[in-house]
Amino acid sequence: MNSNILLVEDEPGLVLTLTDRLRSEGYSVESLYDGSEAVERATRDHFGLIILDVMLPGKGGFEICQELRERGFTTPILMLTARTQMTDKVKGLKIGADDYLTKPFEMAELLARVEALLRRGSRTGSDGPDFYDFGPLRIDMRHSEVFRNGAPASLSTKEFQLLRYLIEHRGKTLTRDELLKDVWGYSSAPSTRTVDVHVAWLRQKLEDDPKQPKYIITVHGQGYKFSS
């Protein structure tokens, strides 16, 4: 597991606190205070995780996250934000963030998220086929690409990870708890709609009729399954 963490945060006190605690847990931490340097640093050096504040001087966290994903970098990103509006959280996830924490947060929760993201990021790909074809869909597992009717479908990192897991377990009903544990890497949270939101996004991008899905099926009272 790559335990090198890039921390991009402009609050000196928080940087000091997080750096000390993460290093005490055995992680290697490098920090930046200005967002304008983040993309270059993240693409030049190999990090297992990026902890990224939304509000930064130079270049904001949303812009940094989006630019990294557009360049094809799949390093897990944990976003920190003082904003509480749901639209900001949804925006972060849609542009490719893997998780987020709203300030102020408990250190124990941050450490749990960090461990989960690093553990998930270290998992190797499956030994299955490089390509799957389902009607108009073609999924390139090796390059994390999806095509619908020959045209590329733009999926976030987390959307593709969820799709991959559903396909690898196609035909099996997967509970939300299973998906949270195996795709997101942390235990279930009864109030979260993370799985449902990501399933809705996948249906919008992949299904002919998202309201009557052919591939990502809801099993009422249980969870979801991929039907091929």
C-alpha positions as CSV (number, residue, x, y, z in Angstrom):
1,M,0.0,0.0,0.0
2,N,1.3,3.4,-1.0
3,S,1.1,5.4,2.3
4,N,2.4,8.7,0.8
5,I,-0.2,11.4,1.2
6,L,-0.3,14.9,-0.4
7,L,-2.1,17.4,1.8
8,V,-3.3,20.5,0.1
9,E,-4.7,22.9,2.8
10,D,-4.1,26.6,3.5
11,E,-4.9,26.6,7.2
12,P,-1.5,26.3,8.9
13,G,-2.9,25.1,12.2
14,L,-4.9,22.3,10.5
15,V,-1.9,21.4,8.3
16,L,0.3,21.0,11.5
17,T,-2.4,19.0,13.3
18,L,-3.1,16.6,10.4
19,T,0.5,16.2,9.5
20,D,1.5,15.3,13.0
21,R,-1.3,12.8,13.5
22,L,-1.0,11.2,10.1
23,R,2.8,10.7,10.6
24,S,2.2,9.3,14.0
25,E,0.0,6.7,12.3
26,G,2.8,5.7,10.0
27,Y,1.9,7.8,6.9
28,S,4.3,9.9,4.9
29,V,2.9,13.4,4.4
30,E,3.8,16.3,2.1
31,S,1.9,19.5,2.3
32,L,1.1,22.5,0.0
33,Y,-0.6,25.7,1.0
34,D,-1.3,27.0,-2.5
35,G,-3.6,25.2,-4.9
36,S,-1.7,26.5,-8.0
37,E,1.1,24.0,-7.3
38,A,-1.1,21.0,-6.5
39,V,-1.7,19.6,-10.0
40,E,2.0,19.7,-10.9
41,R,3.0,18.1,-7.7
42,A,0.3,15.4,-7.8
43,T,1.2,14.4,-11.3
44,R,5.0,14.5,-10.8
45,D,5.2,12.4,-7.6
46,H,3.5,9.2,-6.8
47,F,0.9,9.6,-3.9
48,G,-1.4,7.0,-2.6
49,L,-4.0,9.7,-1.5
50,I,-4.6,13.4,-1.9
51,I,-6.4,15.3,0.9
52,L,-7.7,18.4,-0.8
53,D,-9.4,21.5,0.6
54,V,-12.1,23.1,-1.5
55,M,-11.2,26.7,-0.7
56,L,-7.6,27.4,-1.6
57,P,-5.6,30.4,-2.9
58,G,-4.3,30.1,-6.4
59,K,-6.6,27.3,-7.6
60,G,-9.6,25.8,-5.9
61,G,-10.1,22.2,-4.9
62,F,-12.9,21.6,-7.4
63,E,-10.7,22.8,-10.2
64,I,-7.7,20.7,-9.1
65,C,-9.8,17.6,-8.7
66,Q,-11.4,18.0,-12.2
67,E,-8.0,18.7,-13.9
68,L,-6.4,15.6,-12.3
69,R,-9.3,13.4,-13.5
70,E,-9.3,14.9,-17.0
71,R,-5.6,14.0,-17.2
72,G,-6.5,10.4,-16.3
73,F,-5.0,10.3,-12.8
74,T,-7.0,7.9,-10.6
75,T,-5.3,8.6,-7.2
76,P,-8.0,8.7,-4.5
77,I,-9.0,12.2,-3.5
78,L,-10.5,13.1,-0.1
79,M,-12.0,16.6,-0.1
80,L,-12.2,18.8,2.9
81,T,-14.8,21.6,2.9
82,A,-16.3,24.1,5.3
83,R,-19.3,24.3,3.1
84,T,-22.4,22.4,4.2
85,Q,-24.6,22.8,1.1
86,M,-25.4,19.4,-0.5
87,T,-24.8,20.9,-4.0
88,D,-21.1,21.4,-3.2
89,K,-20.8,17.8,-2.0
90,V,-22.5,16.4,-5.0
91,K,-20.3,18.6,-7.3
92,G,-17.2,17.2,-5.7
93,L,-18.3,13.6,-6.2
94,K,-19.4,14.2,-9.7
95,I,-16.1,15.6,-10.8
96,G,-14.2,12.7,-9.4
97,A,-13.6,13.0,-5.7
98,D,-13.8,9.7,-3.9
99,D,-15.0,11.0,-0.5
100,Y,-15.4,14.3,1.5
101,L,-15.4,15.5,5.0
102,T,-17.1,18.7,6.2
103,K,-15.2,20.9,8.7
104,P,-15.0,20.6,11.6
105,F,-14.5,16.9,11.7
106,E,-13.4,14.3,14.2
107,M,-9.8,13.1,13.7
108,A,-10.9,9.5,14.2
109,E,-13.3,9.8,11.2
110,L,-10.6,11.3,9.0
111,L,-8.2,8.5,9.9
112,A,-10.9,5.9,9.0
113,R,-11.6,7.6,5.7
114,V,-7.8,7.8,4.9
115,E,-7.3,4.1,5.7
116,A,-10.3,3.0,3.6
117,L,-9.2,5.1,0.6
118,L,-5.6,3.9,0.8
119,R,-6.7,0.3,1.2
120,R,-9.1,0.5,-1.8
121,G,-6.5,2.3,-3.9
122,S,-4.0,-0.5,-3.3
123,R,-6.2,-3.2,-4.6
124,T,-5.2,-4.7,-7.9
125,G,-7.5,-5.2,-10.8
126,S,-9.4,-8.4,-11.4
127,D,-8.1,-11.4,-13.4
128,G,-11.2,-11.2,-15.7
129,P,-11.5,-10.1,-19.3
130,D,-10.2,-6.7,-20.4
131,F,-13.4,-6.0,-22.2
132,Y,-17.1,-6.6,-21.6
133,D,-19.9,-6.0,-24.1
134,F,-23.5,-5.6,-23.1
135,G,-25.7,-4.5,-26.0
136,P,-24.7,-1.0,-26.8
137,L,-22.2,-0.9,-23.9
138,R,-18.5,-1.7,-24.1
139,I,-16.5,-1.6,-20.9
140,D,-12.7,-1.5,-21.1
141,M,-11.6,-2.7,-17.7
142,R,-7.9,-2.2,-18.4
143,H,-8.2,1.5,-19.3
144,S,-11.3,2.3,-17.1
145,E,-13.3,3.4,-20.1
146,V,-16.9,3.0,-21.1
147,F,-18.4,3.4,-24.6
148,R,-22.1,3.6,-25.4
149,N,-23.1,3.1,-29.0
150,G,-19.4,3.7,-29.9
151,A,-19.2,7.0,-28.1
152,P,-17.2,7.5,-24.9
153,A,-19.3,7.8,-21.7
154,S,-17.6,10.1,-19.2
155,L,-17.6,8.3,-15.8
156,S,-16.0,9.6,-12.6
157,T,-13.5,7.3,-10.9
158,K,-16.0,6.2,-8.3
159,E,-18.7,5.6,-10.9
160,F,-16.4,3.3,-12.8
161,Q,-15.3,1.5,-9.6
162,L,-19.0,0.9,-8.8
163,L,-19.7,-0.3,-12.3
164,R,-16.7,-2.6,-12.3
165,Y,-17.9,-4.2,-9.0
166,L,-21.4,-4.7,-10.2
167,I,-20.2,-6.3,-13.4
168,E,-17.7,-8.6,-11.6
169,H,-20.7,-9.7,-9.4
170,R,-23.3,-9.6,-12.2
171,G,-26.4,-11.6,-11.4
172,K,-25.9,-11.3,-7.7
173,T,-27.9,-9.0,-5.5
174,L,-25.6,-6.7,-3.7
175,T,-26.8,-4.8,-0.6
176,R,-25.9,-1.1,0.0
177,D,-23.8,-2.2,3.0
178,E,-21.7,-4.5,0.7
179,L,-21.2,-1.8,-1.8
180,L,-20.2,0.8,0.8
181,K,-17.7,-1.7,2.3
182,D,-16.2,-3.1,-0.9
183,V,-16.4,-0.1,-3.3
184,W,-16.0,2.8,-0.9
185,G,-14.0,0.9,1.7
186,Y,-15.9,1.8,4.9
187,S,-18.7,0.5,6.9
188,S,-22.3,1.3,6.2
189,A,-23.8,4.6,7.4
190,P,-27.6,4.2,7.9
191,S,-28.3,7.8,6.7
192,T,-26.1,7.8,3.6
193,R,-27.6,7.8,0.1
194,T,-24.1,7.6,-1.5
195,V,-24.8,4.3,-3.3
196,D,-28.2,5.4,-4.5
197,V,-26.9,8.6,-5.9
198,H,-24.0,6.9,-7.8
199,V,-26.4,4.3,-9.2
200,A,-28.7,7.1,-10.5
201,W,-25.7,8.8,-12.1
202,L,-24.6,5.5,-13.8
203,R,-28.2,4.9,-15.1
204,Q,-28.3,8.4,-16.6
205,K,-25.1,7.7,-18.5
206,L,-25.5,4.1,-19.5
207,E,-29.2,3.2,-19.7
208,D,-31.5,3.9,-22.7
209,D,-34.3,4.7,-20.2
210,P,-32.9,5.4,-16.7
211,K,-36.4,5.1,-15.2
212,Q,-36.7,1.6,-16.6
213,P,-33.1,0.3,-16.4
214,K,-32.0,-2.8,-18.3
215,Y,-28.6,-3.4,-16.7
216,I,-28.5,-1.9,-13.2
217,I,-31.5,-3.3,-11.5
218,T,-33.0,-2.4,-8.2
219,V,-34.0,-5.4,-6.0
220,H,-36.5,-3.8,-3.8
221,G,-35.8,-4.1,-0.1
222,Q,-32.3,-5.6,-0.8
223,G,-30.0,-3.6,-3.1
224,Y,-28.9,-3.7,-6.7
225,K,-27.7,-6.2,-9.3
226,F,-26.2,-6.0,-12.7
227,S,-28.2,-7.9,-15.3
228,S,-26.5,-9.0,-18.5
